[in-house]
């Protein structure tokens, strides 16, 4: 694995077929405040170049990024996806969520919960999206059409996903960080679950982008030598 950042990472989004934007947190003198730096990581050249806030917001929220980012109090610490019908769904780590219409206006806000536990993260899968409910040790697939639960994998007493911390999607498969140092894969064709990666360090988040992958760990953020 190759270290690409030793700072706290608050967001990672796809920028192009061979690059991603990472958002690094830079604390200020006041411990309750911080600023962020946007950088583009090119997988082919391994160059890391400074990016702009506008480039990040456009990729995250789509054409109405300016209006949406002004409505959202902390736009770097939420997950967002432009849905199949061009609405934008936003979910915060505490389960608070919002849906913006095609004009970038907030049309719904509320909370996603499963058995009274907050639902976290957002991994878009066509006309569905996946999230995790750490309290219930499960991954949940929702329909983008009505925001209702379509499928659940795992359970509170099961060992499928122990203490899940993140979920992501790539090329029809879903990846769940769990059990402190594991990444498990949900096969998008038959929904079977298997071990994908095991680390020696605690894994917080994992993203796969085709032949490339990034792991956000306790010791830093790494480009994973992906031969799987």
Helices and strands as residue ranges (DSSP letters): E 2-5, E 8-16, E 19-27, E 34-42, E 48-50, H 53-61, H 65-71, E 78-82, E 88-92, E 96-100, E 106-111, E 113-114, E 117-118, E 120-125, E 128-133, G 134-136, E 138-143, E 149-154, E 166-170, E 173-178, E 182-186, E 193-198, E 203-209, E 212-217, E 220-224
